[in-house]
């Protein structure tokens, strides 16, 4: 699975997430290395770095500055699903490595 130049937005989140449907993730991929810039909603600016395995599962680390001016960091495992329209849905299990270090889940869909 290749994520190069694909854009995603959250469609579902647990309450402890900071992203909203206004947050847009723009993925770039080189070989198995994934890079992403994101912003919108509660996120002023965010970046993530990840590695993509042979099944398209992304193991990533992220950091972002939120609208409160806080720097937040975390880890995430993102599992892809091809949906009926041919686009990708990402099922994410993540954990903050800053703040309260809580865990959560999100679903992102390709635009």
PASEFI-31484 format. One record per atom (N, C-alpha, C, CB): residue number from 1; z, x, y; atom name. Coordinates in Angstrom, 1 decimal, decimal comma. Glycine has a CB too. Example, Ala and Ser with C-alpha at 12.3 -4.5 7.8 and 13.67 -1.06 7.14 Angstrom:
// residues 2
1  7,8  13,2  -5,7  N
1  7,8  12,3  -4,5  CA
1  7,8  13,2  -3,3  C
1  9,0  11,3  -4,5  CB
2  7,1  12,8  -2,2  N
2  7,1  13,7  -1,1  CA
2  7,9  12,9  0,0  C
2  5,7  14,1  -0,6  CB
// end
This chain:
// residues 111
1  0,0  0,9  -1,2  N
1  0,0  0,0  0,0  CA
1  0,0  0,9  1,2  C
1  1,2  -1,0  0,0  CB
2  -0,8  0,6  2,2  N
2  -0,9  1,3  3,4  CA
2  -0,5  0,4  4,6  C
2  -2,3  2,0  3,6  CB
3  0,4  0,9  5,4  N
3  0,9  0,1  6,6  CA
3  0,2  0,6  7,9  C
3  2,4  0,3  6,7  CB
4  -0,7  1,5  7,8  N
4  -1,3  2,1  9,1  CA
4  -1,8  1,0  10,0  C
4  -2,3  3,1  8,7  CB
5  -1,4  1,1  11,2  N
5  -1,8  0,2  12,3  CA
5  -1,5  -1,3  12,1  C
5  -3,3  0,4  12,5  CB
6  -0,6  -1,6  11,3  N
6  -0,2  -3,0  11,1  CA
6  1,0  -3,3  12,0  C
6  0,2  -3,3  9,6  CB
7  1,1  -4,6  12,4  N
7  2,2  -5,0  13,3  CA
7  2,9  -6,1  12,5  C
7  1,6  -5,5  14,6  CB
8  4,3  -6,1  12,7  N
8  5,1  -7,1  12,1  CA
8  6,1  -7,7  13,1  C
8  5,9  -6,4  10,9  CB
9  6,7  -8,9  12,8  N
9  7,7  -9,5  13,5  CA
9  8,7  -10,1  12,6  C
9  7,2  -10,5  14,6  CB
10  10,0  -10,1  13,0  N
10  11,0  -10,8  12,1  CA
10  10,8  -12,3  12,1  C
10  12,4  -10,5  12,6  CB
11  11,0  -12,9  10,9  N
11  10,9  -14,4  10,8  CA
11  12,3  -14,9  10,3  C
11  9,8  -14,8  9,9  CB
12  13,1  -14,0  9,8  N
12  14,4  -14,4  9,3  CA
12  15,4  -13,2  9,4  C
12  14,3  -14,8  7,8  CB
13  16,6  -13,4  9,8  N
13  17,6  -12,4  9,9  CA
13  19,0  -12,9  9,6  C
13  17,6  -11,8  11,4  CB
14  19,9  -12,0  9,2  N
14  21,3  -12,3  9,1  CA
14  21,9  -12,2  10,5  C
14  22,1  -11,4  8,1  CB
15  23,0  -12,8  10,7  N
15  23,6  -12,9  12,1  CA
15  23,9  -11,6  12,8  C
15  24,9  -13,7  12,0  CB
16  24,1  -10,5  12,0  N
16  24,5  -9,2  12,5  CA
16  23,3  -8,4  12,9  C
16  25,3  -8,5  11,6  CB
17  22,1  -9,0  12,8  N
17  20,8  -8,2  13,2  CA
17  20,7  -8,3  14,7  C
17  19,6  -8,9  12,5  CB
18  20,0  -7,3  15,3  N
18  19,7  -7,3  16,7  CA
18  18,2  -7,7  17,0  C
18  19,9  -5,9  17,3  CB
19  17,3  -7,6  16,0  N
19  16,0  -8,0  16,3  CA
19  15,8  -9,5  16,3  C
19  15,0  -7,4  15,2  CB
20  14,8  -10,0  17,0  N
20  14,4  -11,4  17,1  CA
20  13,0  -11,6  16,8  C
20  14,9  -12,0  18,5  CB
21  12,5  -12,8  16,9  N
21  11,0  -13,1  16,7  CA
21  10,2  -12,4  17,8  C
21  10,8  -14,6  16,6  CB
22  10,9  -12,0  18,9  N
22  10,2  -11,4  20,0  CA
22  10,0  -9,9  19,8  C
22  10,9  -11,6  21,3  CB
23  10,7  -9,3  18,8  N
23  10,6  -7,9  18,5  CA
23  9,3  -7,6  17,7  C
23  11,9  -7,4  17,7  CB
24  8,5  -6,7  18,1  N
24  7,3  -6,3  17,5  CA
24  7,4  -4,9  17,0  C
24  6,0  -6,5  18,4  CB
25  7,1  -4,7  15,7  N
25  7,1  -3,4  15,0  CA
25  5,6  -3,0  14,8  C
25  7,8  -3,4  13,7  CB
26  5,3  -1,8  15,3  N
26  3,9  -1,3  15,2  CA
26  4,0  0,0  14,3  C
26  3,3  -0,9  16,6  CB
27  3,5  -0,2  13,0  N
27  3,6  0,8  12,0  CA
27  2,3  1,8  12,1  C
27  3,7  0,2  10,6  CB
28  2,6  3,1  11,8  N
28  1,6  4,1  11,6  CA
28  2,0  4,8  10,3  C
28  1,5  5,1  12,9  CB
29  1,0  5,2  9,5  N
29  1,2  5,9  8,3  CA
29  0,3  7,0  8,1  C
29  1,1  4,9  7,1  CB
30  0,8  8,2  7,7  N
30  0,1  9,4  7,3  CA
30  0,6  9,7  5,9  C
30  0,3  10,6  8,3  CB
31  -0,3  9,6  4,9  N
31  0,0  9,8  3,5  CA
31  1,2  8,9  3,1  C
31  0,4  11,3  3,2  CB
32  2,3  9,4  2,7  N
32  3,4  8,5  2,4  CA
32  4,5  8,5  3,5  C
32  4,1  9,0  1,1  CB
33  4,2  9,1  4,7  N
33  5,1  9,1  5,8  CA
33  4,8  7,9  6,7  C
33  5,0  10,4  6,6  CB
34  5,8  7,2  7,1  N
34  5,7  6,0  8,0  CA
34  6,4  6,3  9,3  C
34  6,3  4,8  7,3  CB
35  5,8  5,9  10,4  N
35  6,4  6,0  11,7  CA
35  6,2  4,6  12,4  C
35  5,7  7,1  12,5  CB
36  7,2  4,3  13,2  N
36  7,1  3,0  13,9  CA
36  7,8  3,0  15,2  C
36  7,7  1,9  13,0  CB
37  7,2  2,4  16,2  N
37  7,8  2,1  17,5  CA
37  8,0  0,6  17,5  C
37  6,9  2,6  18,7  CB
38  9,1  0,1  18,1  N
38  9,3  -1,3  18,2  CA
38  10,1  -1,6  19,4  C
38  10,0  -1,9  17,0  CB
39  9,9  -2,8  19,9  N
39  10,6  -3,3  21,1  CA
39  10,5  -4,8  21,2  C
39  10,2  -2,6  22,4  CB
40  11,2  -5,4  22,1  N
40  11,1  -6,9  22,4  CA
40  12,4  -7,6  22,0  C
40  10,0  -7,4  21,6  CB
41  12,6  -8,7  22,7  N
41  13,9  -9,4  22,5  CA
41  15,1  -8,6  23,0  C
41  14,0  -9,9  21,1  CB
42  16,0  -8,4  22,0  N
42  17,2  -7,6  22,3  CA
42  17,0  -6,1  22,3  C
42  18,3  -8,1  21,4  CB
43  15,8  -5,7  21,9  N
43  15,6  -4,3  21,7  CA
43  14,8  -3,7  22,9  C
43  14,9  -4,0  20,4  CB
44  15,4  -2,8  23,6  N
44  14,6  -2,1  24,7  CA
44  13,6  -1,2  24,1  C
44  15,6  -1,3  25,6  CB
45  14,0  -0,3  23,1  N
45  13,1  0,6  22,5  CA
45  13,7  1,0  21,2  C
45  12,8  1,9  23,4  CB
46  12,9  1,1  20,1  N
46  13,4  1,5  18,8  CA
46  12,3  2,4  18,1  C
46  13,8  0,4  18,0  CB
47  12,8  3,2  17,2  N
47  11,9  4,0  16,4  CA
47  12,4  4,0  14,9  C
47  11,8  5,5  16,9  CB
48  11,5  4,1  14,0  N
48  11,9  4,3  12,6  CA
48  11,0  5,3  12,0  C
48  11,9  3,0  11,8  CB
49  11,6  6,0  11,0  N
49  10,9  7,0  10,1  CA
49  11,1  6,6  8,7  C
49  11,3  8,5  10,4  CB
50  10,1  6,6  7,9  N
50  10,3  6,2  6,5  CA
50  9,3  6,9  5,6  C
50  10,1  4,7  6,4  CB
51  9,6  6,8  4,3  N
51  8,8  7,3  3,2  CA
51  8,4  6,1  2,4  C
51  9,5  8,3  2,4  CB
52  7,1  6,0  2,0  N
52  6,5  4,9  1,2  CA
52  6,3  5,4  -0,2  C
52  5,2  4,3  1,9  CB
53  6,9  4,6  -1,2  N
53  6,6  5,0  -2,6  CA
53  5,4  4,4  -3,1  C
53  7,9  4,6  -3,4  CB
54  5,1  4,6  -4,4  N
54  3,9  4,2  -5,0  CA
54  3,8  2,6  -5,1  C
54  3,8  4,7  -6,4  CB
55  4,9  1,9  -5,0  N
55  4,9  0,5  -5,0  CA
55  4,9  -0,1  -3,6  C
55  6,1  -0,1  -5,8  CB
56  4,8  0,7  -2,6  N
56  4,8  0,2  -1,2  CA
56  6,2  0,0  -0,6  C
56  4,1  -1,0  -1,1  CB
57  7,2  0,4  -1,4  N
57  8,6  0,2  -0,9  CA
57  8,9  1,3  0,1  C
57  9,7  0,3  -2,1  CB
58  9,5  0,9  1,2  N
58  9,8  1,9  2,3  CA
58  11,3  2,2  2,4  C
58  9,3  1,3  3,7  CB
59  11,6  3,4  2,3  N
59  13,0  3,9  2,5  CA
59  13,0  4,5  3,9  C
59  13,4  5,0  1,4  CB
60  13,7  3,9  4,8  N
60  13,6  4,3  6,3  CA
60  15,0  4,5  6,9  C
60  12,9  3,2  7,0  CB
61  14,9  5,2  8,0  N
61  16,1  5,3  9,0  CA
61  15,6  4,9  10,3  C
61  16,6  6,8  9,0  CB
62  16,4  4,2  11,1  N
62  16,0  3,7  12,4  CA
62  17,1  4,0  13,4  C
62  15,7  2,2  12,3  CB
63  16,6  4,0  14,7  N
63  17,5  4,0  15,8  CA
63  16,9  3,2  17,0  C
63  17,8  5,5  16,3  CB
64  17,8  2,6  17,8  N
64  17,3  1,7  18,8  CA
64  18,3  1,6  19,9  C
64  17,0  0,3  18,3  CB
65  17,8  1,3  21,1  N
65  18,7  1,0  22,3  CA
65  18,5  -0,5  22,5  C
65  18,3  1,9  23,6  CB
66  19,7  -1,2  22,5  N
66  19,6  -2,6  22,7  CA
66  19,8  -3,0  24,2  C
66  20,7  -3,3  21,8  CB
67  19,7  -4,3  24,4  N
67  19,7  -4,8  25,8  CA
67  21,1  -4,6  26,5  C
67  19,3  -6,2  25,9  CB
68  22,1  -4,3  25,7  N
68  23,5  -4,0  26,2  CA
68  23,6  -2,5  26,6  C
68  24,5  -4,4  25,2  CB
69  22,6  -1,7  26,3  N
69  22,6  -0,3  26,6  CA
69  23,2  0,5  25,5  C
69  23,3  -0,1  27,8  CB
70  23,4  -0,1  24,3  N
70  24,0  0,7  23,1  CA
70  23,0  1,3  22,3  C
70  24,9  -0,3  22,3  CB
71  23,2  2,5  21,8  N
71  22,4  3,2  20,8  CA
71  22,9  2,8  19,5  C
71  22,4  4,7  21,1  CB
72  22,0  2,2  18,6  N
72  22,4  1,7  17,3  CA
72  21,5  2,5  16,3  C
72  22,2  0,2  17,2  CB
73  22,1  2,8  15,1  N
73  21,4  3,5  14,1  CA
73  21,6  2,8  12,7  C
73  21,8  4,9  14,0  CB
74  20,7  3,0  11,8  N
74  20,9  2,4  10,5  CA
74  19,9  2,9  9,4  C
74  20,8  0,9  10,6  CB
75  20,0  2,4  8,2  N
75  19,2  2,7  7,1  CA
75  18,6  1,3  6,6  C
75  19,9  3,5  6,0  CB
76  17,5  1,4  5,9  N
76  16,8  0,2  5,4  CA
76  15,9  0,5  4,2  C
76  16,0  -0,5  6,5  CB
77  15,9  -0,4  3,2  N
77  15,0  -0,4  2,2  CA
77  14,1  -1,7  2,4  C
77  15,6  -0,4  0,7  CB
78  12,8  -1,5  2,4  N
78  11,9  -2,6  2,7  CA
78  10,9  -2,8  1,6  C
78  11,1  -2,4  4,1  CB
79  10,9  -4,0  1,0  N
79  10,1  -4,2  -0,2  CA
79  8,9  -5,2  0,2  C
79  10,9  -4,8  -1,4  CB
80  7,7  -4,8  0,0  N
80  6,6  -5,6  0,4  CA
80  6,2  -6,8  -0,6  C
80  5,3  -4,8  0,6  CB
81  5,6  -7,8  0,0  N
81  5,1  -8,9  -0,8  CA
81  3,8  -9,3  -0,2  C
81  6,1  -10,2  -0,9  CB
82  2,7  -9,4  -1,0  N
82  1,5  -10,0  -0,4  CA
82  1,6  -11,5  -0,4  C
82  0,2  -9,5  -1,3  CB
83  1,3  -12,1  0,7  N
83  1,4  -13,6  0,8  CA
83  0,0  -14,2  0,7  C
83  2,1  -14,0  2,1  CB
84  -0,1  -15,5  0,6  N
84  -1,3  -16,2  0,4  CA
84  -2,5  -15,9  1,3  C
84  -1,1  -17,7  0,4  CB
85  -2,1  -15,6  2,6  N
85  -3,2  -15,3  3,6  CA
85  -3,6  -13,9  3,6  C
85  -2,7  -15,7  5,0  CB
86  -3,1  -13,1  2,6  N
86  -3,5  -11,7  2,4  CA
86  -2,7  -10,7  3,3  C
86  -5,0  -11,6  2,8  CB
87  -1,8  -11,2  4,1  N
87  -1,0  -10,4  4,9  CA
87  0,3  -9,9  4,1  C
87  -0,6  -11,1  6,2  CB
88  1,1  -9,1  4,7  N
88  2,2  -8,5  4,1  CA
88  3,5  -9,1  4,6  C
88  2,3  -7,0  4,2  CB
89  4,4  -9,5  3,7  N
89  5,8  -9,9  4,1  CA
89  6,7  -8,8  3,6  C
89  6,2  -11,3  3,5  CB
90  7,6  -8,3  4,5  N
90  8,6  -7,3  4,1  CA
90  10,0  -7,9  4,0  C
90  8,6  -6,2  5,2  CB
91  10,6  -7,7  2,8  N
91  12,0  -8,1  2,5  CA
91  12,9  -6,9  2,7  C
91  12,1  -8,7  1,1  CB
92  13,7  -7,0  3,7  N
92  14,5  -5,8  4,1  CA
92  16,0  -6,0  3,8  C
92  14,3  -5,5  5,6  CB
93  16,6  -4,9  3,2  N
93  18,0  -4,8  3,0  CA
93  18,5  -3,6  3,8  C
93  18,5  -4,7  1,5  CB
94  19,4  -3,8  4,8  N
94  19,7  -2,7  5,7  CA
94  21,2  -2,6  6,0  C
94  19,0  -2,9  7,1  CB
95  21,6  -1,5  6,6  N
95  23,0  -1,3  6,9  CA
95  23,1  -0,5  8,2  C
95  23,8  -0,6  5,8  CB
96  23,9  -0,9  9,1  N
96  24,2  -0,1  10,3  CA
96  24,9  1,1  9,9  C
96  25,0  -1,0  11,3  CB
97  24,6  2,3  10,5  N
97  25,3  3,5  10,4  CA
97  26,1  3,8  11,7  C
97  24,4  4,7  10,0  CB
98  26,1  2,8  12,6  N
98  26,9  2,8  13,8  CA
98  27,5  1,5  14,0  C
98  25,9  3,2  15,1  CB
99  28,3  1,3  15,0  N
99  29,0  0,0  15,2  CA
99  29,9  -0,3  14,1  C
99  28,0  -1,1  15,5  CB
100  29,8  -1,5  13,6  N
100  30,7  -2,0  12,5  CA
100  30,2  -1,6  11,1  C
100  30,8  -3,5  12,6  CB
101  29,1  -0,9  11,0  N
101  28,5  -0,4  9,7  CA
101  28,3  -1,6  8,7  C
101  29,5  0,6  9,1  CB
102  28,1  -2,8  9,2  N
102  27,9  -3,9  8,3  CA
102  26,5  -3,9  7,7  C
102  28,1  -5,2  9,1  CB
103  26,3  -4,7  6,6  N
103  25,0  -4,8  5,9  CA
103  24,3  -6,1  6,3  C
103  25,2  -4,7  4,4  CB
104  23,0  -6,2  6,2  N
104  22,3  -7,4  6,5  CA
104  21,0  -7,4  5,8  C
104  22,1  -7,6  7,9  CB
105  20,2  -8,5  6,0  N
105  18,9  -8,6  5,4  CA
105  18,0  -9,3  6,5  C
105  18,9  -9,4  4,1  CB
106  16,7  -9,0  6,4  N
106  15,7  -9,5  7,3  CA
106  14,4  -9,7  6,5  C
106  15,5  -8,6  8,5  CB
107  13,6  -10,6  7,0  N
107  12,2  -10,8  6,5  CA
107  11,3  -10,6  7,7  C
107  12,0  -12,1  5,8  CB
108  10,3  -9,7  7,6  N
108  9,3  -9,5  8,6  CA
108  7,9  -9,9  8,0  C
108  9,2  -8,0  9,0  CB
109  7,1  -10,5  8,9  N
109  5,7  -10,8  8,5  CA
109  4,7  -10,2  9,4  C
109  5,6  -12,4  8,5  CB
110  3,6  -9,8  8,7  N
110  2,5  -9,2  9,5  CA
110  1,9  -10,1  10,4  C
110  1,5  -8,6  8,5  CB
111  1,6  -9,7  11,6  N
111  0,9  -10,5  12,6  CA
111  -0,6  -10,6  12,3  C
111  1,1  -9,9  14,0  CB
// end
